[in-house]
Amino acid sequence: MSLTANDVKKIAHLARLGIDEQDVESYANDLSGMLDLMTQMSELNTDNVSPMAHPLDQIQRLRPDVVTEHNQREHFQAIAPQVEDGLYLVPKVIE
Amino acid sequence: MYNLTIAELAKGLRAGEFSSVELTQTYLNRIHQHSALNAYVTVTDELALQQAQAADAKIAGGDTSLLTGIPIAQKDIFCTLGVKTTCGSKMLDNFIAPYNATVVDKLNQAGAVMLGKVNMDEFAMGSSNETSYYGPTKNPWNTGTVPGGSSGGSATAVAARLAVCATGTDTGGSIRQPAALCGITGLKPTYGRVSRYGMIAYASSLDQGGPMTRNAEDAAILLQAMAGFDDKDSTSVDQPVPDYLADLNKPLTGLKIGLPKEFFTADLNGDMAATLETAINHYRQMGAEVKEISMPTLKMAIPAYYVIAPAECSANLSRFDGVRFGYRCENPADLADLYTRSRGEAFGKEVKRRILMGTYALSAGYYDAYYIKAQKVRRLISDDFKNALAEVDVIMGPVTPMPAFGIGEKLANPIEMYLSDIYTIAINLAGLPAMSIPAGFINDLPVGLQIIGNYFDEARLLNVAHQYQQVTDWHQQTPKGFE
């Protein structure tokens, strides 16, 4: 299975990931190589095998629904690129 | 004093032979003297000396923690309050962590002195430390070769005596492979044994932190402080932590060692096979029984891993969007441009490759064919290990197909680099604990022996490693120029 330069651009858009035009071809090659590697898995019969998401098959732990975090907004926003009045600033989304 | 182990230093500190401040200053001097190795991203001189002073006061007051006053290096993947935490990426070059990782908190409580943050592959994605935004770390055994990765800075720091010990993390071999290439001892614990809170995520179902040290005894001491249940990590396992030092001296008579025939094929370098054979003979002499086992699905580990890890990476790294912390591009035209350019300008090529791969594997139409298939294969690999470990106590094999390779040698071919993880990756998929210990040299470069054990059987791994280190001195070798 091989991916084209166009496929790579589409995937990059899905990931909101800027990639240099000059690198597109090499990504297409690398990803195609990885996909070739992955097709090896089809040699293995996995009918009736349940997918494994957690090495110890542990289920999600629950906790009582009580407040455990205190407000640290200023502390966390001190490292943000741009904030104002406790809000994160981004370019205007709605005109 | 920089050739002493944690246990020896703890005695020396209490006997008043030297203070933690003196010890810490010795290490800081060495770090600056050998800065060409590029092991550290950030050296926290002032903080280290403050912590050392506090440690000296605690020792004077009768404190008994073995780690009190011991200078350690933190992999730059662990968040450190008020200290730059880069994860080896331009994305986090300006990131001052607003909280401590649980591992950092625990080591602080144990009295350890942090010398600084050590270099690593960008977001722990790499096997050579060459993907770091801060440039490659060099292997002290031959500075033209890589230290391995992703915990390459940790391995170099310990091997070159720029820290007594270090933390590392292992998603596909990132503790064991650099430990092997740098001739030190590294332990990847059972998944869930060490908290992942504040450890910047790469592939959450595989990532696990662990100790990187001079020998097995030190690994036991460091793991003792790192391990334990943490409410802040939803995958942390609530199981008591045993005394890892208690069983170190247990004799190995009757120990059953399995050698998977899939590990000892023509792909393994001949010198490597001979070195491992010698190591395994030592175990025979100590009374262990060695038998060949078969794990037919092992060869599927690389394809399964390179679906699962990139898939989880693409989800985890979506948090780096230029909005709340980290890098933001100049003059974004709109919100989409802000996301796309911030990520495009700040992630390196290997990270981008894995985000693209993962995004593709998780996208509509391919999810079942790749991601679900890989998770099913993961189950079969894990079953292979379970069956094998029902027959034997530990599994042994190589860590890497060859010793350290040259800087730049494999960069052009990422797939070849991935294939070199063949002996370590399956263990992460199964979630088992495994160690790398020094077992000899090939062309003056260190070689590691891998020891794989059952879930939560770290104490046995440490025992098996420690006994080997009682009859060999590979772990005591120091690279030339760093004695």
Interface residues (C-beta under 8 A of the other chain):
Chain A: L3 D7 V8 I11 A12 L14 A15 R16 L17 G18 I19 D20 D23 Y27 D30 L31 G33 M34 L37 M38 T39 Q40 M41 S42 E43 L44 T46 V49 S50 P51 M52 A53 H54 P55 L56 Q58 Q60 R61 R63 Q72 H75 F76 A78 I79 A80 P81 Q82 Y88 V90 P91 K92 V93
Chain B: N94 F95 I96 P98 T190 Y191 G192 S205 D231 S234 T235 V237 T297 K299 M300 I302 P303 A304 Y306 V307 S314 S318 D321 G322 V323 R324 F325 G326 R328 P332 A333 D334 L335 A336 D337 L338 Y339 T340 R341 R343 G344 E345 F347 K349 K352 R353 I355 L356 M357 T359 Y360 S363 Y370 I372 K373 A374 Q375 K376 V377 R378 R379 L380 S382 P414 I415 Y418 L429 A430 G431 L432 Y455
